[in-house]
């Protein structure tokens, strides 16, 4: 929202925000903001008129909120979580640990560096998504790929399917035995 068209309204909104920030030595009052904006009123009338301006003229209240948000943004520290900054800090921690002959902290810092800057020559593990499988053949292929077999042949896929079937049969047997025990106790 740009500055308010009425210069007194804008000055009043800015004086309210300045008063809330308590930059003045005197305690904040809406009446003081009213006077700073160029309005004339005596005694409690300034507070009453200021209150009326804030409650009746919504655009002034909205402008106060906007000015407060802008002031808060300027106060927020910027958080730098870039790889370069983290790398510099971990490197510094490693050097300090080395000077102090603290092996545990040195290892922790070096492992942190390795995590931040993954070595390109290390193999990256990729998770296999079984949700996209549309057939047992797909499941067999994905099972083999999940253990590092990049391009399994059809014979290997058939073996994986048979092994998976055996595994499922074993799981079902465990379930049936548990059900039989539960029914026997009832």
HELIX and SHEET records of a PDB file:
HELIX    1   1 UNK A    7  UNK A   20  1                                  14    
HELIX    2   2 UNK A   30  UNK A   36  1                                   7    
HELIX    3   3 UNK A   45  UNK A   56  1                                  12    
HELIX    4   4 UNK A   58  UNK A   75  1                                  18    
HELIX    5   5 UNK A   83  UNK A   99  1                                  17    
HELIX    6   6 UNK A  103  UNK A  116  1                                  14    
HELIX    7   7 UNK A  130  UNK A  132  5                                   3    
HELIX    8   8 UNK A  136  UNK A  145  1                                  10    
HELIX    9   9 UNK A  154  UNK A  185  1                                  32    
END                                                                             
